[in-house]
């Protein structure tokens, strides 16, 4: 996979090193979850279902499959792409890192020697923010499906099983 698209915003392997661009993409793609309370109220009420007073129930599966899950898939694709890029680049630079590890200076001999050693690699930083963004995704999706399970007759709060059945990528588990 070399790119993922949403709203004509191409995300390529090179963009994974531009965290602000990826954050912008994710913010834009997550807008559907932000608007979910409004969208649920505009869905159609099913015929023949008696409403509980004060708690209308809607049919939401079509909305979930046609709107929510495709955006989840595009967000997953971007995170997976960046994770893959970071892993591949990390593996290709693994040998020089091992040499640097061997060159560490004992702090008892040179207490200021650690100043010259580098922190985490750029690839490690990418892997860390991909992990964090996956955690954010899990929270956002859980919140969205809690709302949907309250308002919809055809939705459970177990979004992961619905997403898997639909064909979504669940590498974040």
N, C-alpha and C positions, 0 to 999 in steps of 0.2 A: 504494500500500500504506500503510495507516495504522496497522496493528498486527500484531504476531506474538504467538503464545501458546505457552506450555509450562507445564504444571502450574497452569493457571488464573492465571498471572501475566501480566497484560496489559502489553505493552510498546507504548507510544504514542510519537508524535513528541516530545511534551513530556518523556518520560522520558529522552530522549537527553542532556539536560542534567544528568541525575543519574547520574554515572559509577558511584557505589557501587551503585545499583540494577541497572544493566546488568552490572556485575561479578558481583553476586550471582546474577543470572539465568544468566550464562555459567558460573559455578562450578557451579551446580546442574545445568545442561545437560551439562556436561563430566563429570559423575559416571559416566556410562555408559562413558567411556573409561578412567576410573580402575578400574572394576570388570571391565574386559575380560579380564584374565588369569583371574579366577574364572569368568566366564561362558563362556569358550572351553572350559574343562575340563568343563563340564556339557553341552556340545553332544553330539549323537549321533555315534557312530562309523559310518562308512559300511559297508554289507555288502559282502563280497567284496573288500575292499581289505586287502592284507596290510600289517601294521604293521611299521615299521622298529623294531628293538629300542631302547627308551628314547625313542622319538619318536612318540607317537600322532598320528594325523591325523584331522581332523574335517571335517564338511560345514558350512560357515559362511555360504553365500550368503544363505540365508533370514534368518539373524540380522542380517547386514549390511543387507539391503534393508528389513527390517521394524523394526529397532531403531536401528542406527547412523545410517543415512542420514537418516531423519526428524529425528533430533536435530541432525545437521549442517545440515539445511535450516533448522531453526528458528533455529539460531545464525547462519547466513548471513543470514537474513531480518532479524534484529535489527541486525546490523552494517551491512547494506545500507540499512536504514531510517535509522539514525543518520547514515550517510555522506550519504544523500540530503538529510536535514534540514539538516545542516551546510552542504552545498553550496548549497542553496536560500537559506538565511539569509545565507550569506556573499555570494552574488550580490546579494541585496537591500540589503546594507549596503556594497557596493563603492564607491559614489560618495562617501560621507563619508570613507571610508578614503583615497581619493585626495586629498581636500582636506587631510587630516592629513599626508599624505606631503609635500605642497607646503609645509606650515607648519614643516617641520624647520628647526632652527636650527643653523648651522655651529658645531661645538664650539670653534673658534678664537675665535668672537665671544662665545659664552655656554657655557662649559665645563659648567655645571650644567643646561643646558636639556634634556638627555636624561632627566633625572629625572622630568619631567612627561609624557613620552611613554609610552604604554601598550605593554605587551608583546603577545604573540600574542592574537588574538581568541578568544573562547570557541569559535567555530566551528573555528578552526585547531586548538585543543586537542582537540576532538572528532574531527576528521579524523586527528590524530596518534594518538590512542588506538585509533581504529578500525583504522588501519594496523597498529599494534602487536598488537592482538588478532587480526587476520588472520594475522600471522606466528606467533602462539601457536597458532592453529588449525592451521596448516600443520604445525607441529612435532608437535602432539598427534596429528593424523590420520596423519602419517607413522609415528610410533611405534606407533600402534595397528595399522596395516596391516603393519608389519614383523612384529609378533607374529602377526597373523592369517596372513600368508604362510608363517610357520614351522609353524603348527599346523593349517592348513586345506588340504585338497586342491583346493578350488575358489576360491582367492583368490590374487591376485598382490599384490605390494607397491605396484603402481601404482594407488593409491586414486583419483587424479584422473580417470583414464580410466573407472574403474568408476562413479564418482560422476556424471560427465558422461552416461554411458550410462543411468544410472538417472534422470537428469533434474535433477541438482543444479546450483546456481548457482556458476559458477567465476569470478566477478568478481575474486577475490583473486589470480589468476594474474599 
